[in-house]
Structure formats: C-alpha cells, structure tokens
Amino acid sequence: MSEVYNVLFSCTGNSARSIMAEALMNHWSKGRFKAYSAGFNPRGEIHPMTLEQLRRASLSTEGLRSKSWEEFQTPDAPRMDFVITVCDDALDQGCPLWPGQPMTAHWGMSDPAKVEGDEAKQMAAFREAFRVLDTRIKLFLSLPIATLDHMRLQHDVDEIAEKVPEQISTQV
C-alpha cells in the first residue's frame, strides 16, 4: 500500500451515502487518505439533502459529483488500496474486480434517499446516515493500518460496520 492510501466508497446511485463518505474521509484523514466515490448505477446528480447535510457539518462539497465506478477501472485511474461498499444491496450488485487487489469491505446501510414522509423525516434519515458514516470512518482512521498484517486489517475493517449499526427507518 502507498503512503497516501486511496479509498473508494461505492453504492448504487452515488448520490448520498458514498458521497458523504468521500467528504468525511477527505475531511478527517488530514491527507493520509484520498477518498473517492462512485455508483454502480449513478444518478448523475447528488441528492440535495446530501449537500445540505454536508453544508450543515461545514464540510466541503467542492469537486463532489455523481459518477460510475467504471471511471476507476481505467488504466489511468488511481490505484485503490481500499474499496468499501456502503449500500444495503451492494452484495447483490456483482461488484467488479479491482486492479491491484485492494482490501474490500461492506459497510451496508439503508439509503436515506428512499425514506418517505415529510421533509423533516427525510432530513433526519440523512443526519443518521451521516452520523453512522462519520463514526465508522473515525474508527477506520484510528486503525494502525501500517502495522497490521493483512488478515488482521481485513478483520478490523469488516468489523467496523458491526460496531456502528444504523438506525434509519424507511417507514413513514
């Protein structure tokens, strides 16, 4: 792995969860990691409540955009050290093989963009998704990555999703 680790957060639409994870990782890692995000079936735009949540947390939205994971399959794409799926159905999507065999993990969580109800209930779902991702990313960043062997690191990265469960309700 490189001195600055590259992390790709992926999900279905690349409009909410993976975008928030990209912004959070780039904010908290202080240059130790470079985060990216992508979708299996990108919506082509970031959900407005994602942008609102990031602004409320005073995180930069500069450079964020909804894009396909295929951008990261090209020969000139950055080499990923970690690929983390954050959607609840990613395991059913048939995730691609990544060049360089990065470490992979699944931190599945419900899509806050699918929450029905009034604006307050929808925004609460985005806040909860943000909270879960924020906590998971802080746990990830606390791992002594350079000193762990591959198997131990894989175990610890996988376990993060179990340590920080989501509490998003998609019901009205």
Secondary structure, 3 states (H helix, E strand, C coil): CCCCEEEEEEECCCCCHHHHHHHHHHHHCCCCEEEEEEECCCCCCCCHHHHHHHHHCCCCCCCCCCCEHHHHHCCCCCCCCEEEEEECCHHHCCCCCCCCCCEEEEEEECCHHHCCCCHHHHHHHHHHHHHHHHHHHHHHHHCCHHHCCHHHHHHHHHHHHHHCCCCCCCCC
